[in-house]
Amino acid sequence: MNELSPRHLITAHSVALLVPVMWGLYWIPARYVEASTGAGVWGTVYVVMVACVVLAPAAWRYRASLYSSNRYALISNGLGGASFALYAAGLLYGNVMVVVVLYYLTPVWSVLIARLWFKQATSLTRYAVVSLGMLGVFLVLKGDNTGIPLPSQIGDWLGLGGGILWSIASTGIYNYSRLDSYSSNFIFSGGALLTAVLLACLLPGPSLETGNAIDFSTGIPAIIIIGVGWWAVALTGFLWAARYLDPTRLGVFMMIEVVAGAVSAALFAGEPYGVLMLLGTVLVIVAGLMLAASPSTPRPADNCEYS
């Protein structure tokens, strides 16, 4: 892998810091599109279609990367996009903060996948990650409820399922993928598109407050902005930065998304955010930081590199 100059290294760190913040705030434009159009998950379909169109020329230019890639890399990238589609849909159907925290329970699933799938030895630190993560989600779901703390809305289950799928996908991407960032994001967005279409056909419209009339004049520009800004540009930039930053530092940056999502939901969505939910969020973040700081498994060597 080529080393970056100091100036480009600063750029990589800036991108890796900014993109998680953007995705922590993703629920705001997503719900704006829903309020304007009432499209439900079809709004996500349109957004990802825009991203695929924007990425297609670059993916074609670097098509040698696609042709030489193995099927596990392609499947892993597609599953990564599917997990993001589940996350995006969950933000429409559930409590934003709960969906974000459930999605970022990924450290727990990553530890379990490494132990059960790859038969890797599990340290005490990683067992602590599992314990803290599960306790954190228990407190978030408990909130002010007196019943059994389980996901209670469609959005909660979508967030949980998306997090599990992302753990599987990211493990595959780390072990098998050597795609350039453009092709990687094109396959990523393609997986998201297929998943979003399936969800749109299966799920009813979310029960969000909408205006009296559909306003495509504001909804369509918002769809274009999300597709280009969040899916095409931000994700491609993040995938580029991920090639040059060590996994520990990248993992720390990704946990910023939990903070951005939880804080913004408490401030702007009018969602309840009690002491137990705050404590649970903190525990999930700590679990993620502990996993990021623990030694990572060396990635298999592969000489196929594309710029």
N, C-alpha and C positions, 0 to 999 in steps of 0.2 A: 504494500500500500504506500502511495506517495505521501511524503510529509508536506504539511502546509507551511507557508510562510507565516511569520507572526501576525501580519495583518489579516490574512485569510483565516488564521486560527481564531482571532477575535471575532471574525464574522461567523464562524461555525458556532462558537459559544453563544453569540447573540441570537442566532437563529434557533438553537436548541433551547434557549430560554424563552423566546417570544412565542414560538409555536404552541407549547403547552398552555400558555396563558390564553392564546386565541381559542384553543379547543375547550378550555374551561369556560369560556364565554360563548361557546357555539350555540347554546340553547337560546340565546337572545335573538339572533337573526333567524334561527329555525322556527321559533314560535311567532316571530313577526310574519314570516311567510305563511304560516298556518292561519294567523289572524286575518291576513289580507286575502287569502285565496280559499281557505277551508279545504286545502288539498290533502291533508293528512300525510301519510307516508309517501304519497305521490310527489309531494314537494321535495323529498329526499331523492326520489327517482330523477326528477328534473335537474336537481343540483348536480348529481353525479354524472348525468348525461353531459352537462356542460363541461365538467372536468375531463371526461373521456375525450370529448371533441378537442379541447385545448391541448391535451397531452398526446393525442394521436400523431401529430407531425414529428415530435421529438422521439416518440417511441419507434416510429418508422425509421428515423435516421439512425438510431442505435439498435436496429433490429437484430444485428449480429449477436448482441447480448441475449436476446430472447431465444434465438435459434440454438445457441450453445448451452443454454441453461437446462438443468435437469427438471423432471416433472415435479419433484418434491419442492423445488424452489418456487415454481409457478403456482402450485397448489397452496403453498404456505402464504404467498403474497395475496392470492385470491381470498383465502380464509381471513387474512388480516383485514381486507376490505369488507368482508361480510361482518366481521366483528364491529367495525366502525358503523356499518349500516344499522346493526342492532342497537348500538349505543345512541345513534342519532334518532332512531324511532323511539327509543325508551324515553328520551328527553321530552317527547311530545305527550307521552301517556302517563308519566309518573312524576313524583316529586323530584325536582332536579338534583337536589343534594343527595338524596338516597340513591338515585340512578348513578350519579358520578362515583359515589363511594363503593357501590356494589361492583361497578365496572373495574374500579381500581383495587379490587380485592385480588388482582392478578398475582401479586407476590405469593399468596397462598397457593394458588393453582400452579404457579411456576415451580415451587418447591415440590409439590406432589407429583407433577409430571416428571421432574428430574428423578425423583425417587422411584416411582412406579413404572414409568415408561423406559427411561434410560438406565435404570438400576444404579443410579449414582449414590454414593455414600452421602448421608445427610448429617450435617453438623448440628450441634446444640443450638447454634445461632439460627439456623434455618427452621428448627422445630419451634424456636421462640417466635420467628416470623409468622408461622402458621397460627400459633396461639394468640398472638397480639392481633393479627388480622381478623380472626374469627370473633374475638372478643369485641373488637372495634365495630364490626358489622352488627353484632348482637346489640350493642348499645345504640347504634344508629337506628336500627329497625324497632328497637324497644321504644325510644322516644318517650312520649307521654302515654303510650298504650299500656294496657294492663294484660293483654293477651300474650300468646306465644309470638315472639319476634320473628316473623317470616315475611318474605316479600308479599305484599298485599295487592298490588296493582300490576297491570300488564307491563307498564314501563319498568317496574322493579325487576321483573323476570327477564325482560329484554336486556337490561343493564347487567344482570348477573350472568346471563347466557353469553352476552357479548364479551364480558371479562374472561370467562372460561375459554371462549374461542380465541381471544387475543393471546392468551397464554400459550395455547397450542400453536397458533400461527407464528408468534414471535420466536418460539423455540425452533420451529422449522426454518424461519427466515435466517436466524442466527447460524444454524448448522449447515444449511444448504444453499442459501441464496447468494449469488455474486453478481446480481443484476445491477446495471447502472440505475441511478435514482429516477430517471425519466421512465424507463421501461418498468421498473419496480412499481412506481405509482400508477402507471397505466393498467397493469394487471391488478393492482390493489383496488383501483376505482372500478375496474370491470367486475371484480367480485362483489364490491359494494352495490353496483347497479343491479346485478342479478338478484341479490338478496333483498334489496329494497323493493324491486318489482314483486317478488314473492310475498313480502310482508304487506305491501299495498293491496294485493289481491285477497289476503286473508284477514286483515284487521279492519275493524270499523273505524270511522273517523274519531279522533281524540276529542274528549269533552273539554275543550278549551273555550274560553270566551272569545267570540268572534264579532266582527262588526255586523251591521245590518245588511251590507251588500258586499259581494266579492269585488275586490279592487285589484285587478291584474296590473293596472298601471304602476302600482308600487310593488306588487308581488314579484313580477317578472324581473325587474332590475335587481331585486334582492336575491332572487335565485341565481342570477348571473354572478353577482358579487360573491356569494357563498361558494359557488362552483369554482370560480377562478381563484378567489382569495384563500379560502380554507382548504379546498380539496386539491386543486392543481398546484398552486404556488407554494402554500405553506407546507403541505405534506412532502412535496418534492424537495423543498429546502431542508426539511427535517431529515429526510432519508439521505440527503447529501451529507449533512452534518454528522449523522450517525456513523458514516464510514470513517470519520477522522477522530471522533471523540471516544474515549474509553467507556465501556458499558456502565461502570460505576457512576461516573459523572453524568452520563445521559440518564440513568435511572433517577438520580436526584432531581434533575431538571424536569423529568416527566411527572414527578409528584406535585409540581407546582399546579398542574391542571386540577387536582383535587381541591387545593386551596382556592383557586380562582373560581371554580364551579360552586363550591359551598358558600363562599363569601358573597358572590354575585347573586346567588339564589336567595340568600337571606336578606340582602339589601333591596333587590329589585323585583323578586317574584312573590314577595309577601308570604313565603312559606315558613312554617314553624321551625325554629332552630333552637331547641332547648339545650340545657347543660349536658344531658346524656348524649345528644346527637353531636355536640361539639367534642366531647371527650372521645366518642367513637371515631369521629373523623381524624382526630389527632393520632389515635392508635393505629389506624390504617396507614396514615402517612409515615409514622415511625416504622411500621412493618416494612413498608416499601424502601425506606432509607436504609434499614438494616440489611435487607436483601441486596440493595445496590452496593453497600459497603463490603459485603462478603466476597471472598474470592470467587471468580466466575470460571466456568469450565472453558478451557481453550477451544476456540473454534477450529474445525477441521481445515487443514491447509488446502488452498486452492489457488492456482496461478491465474485463473481467468479473471482479469480485472479490466474494467472499462471506465473511461472518464466521462 
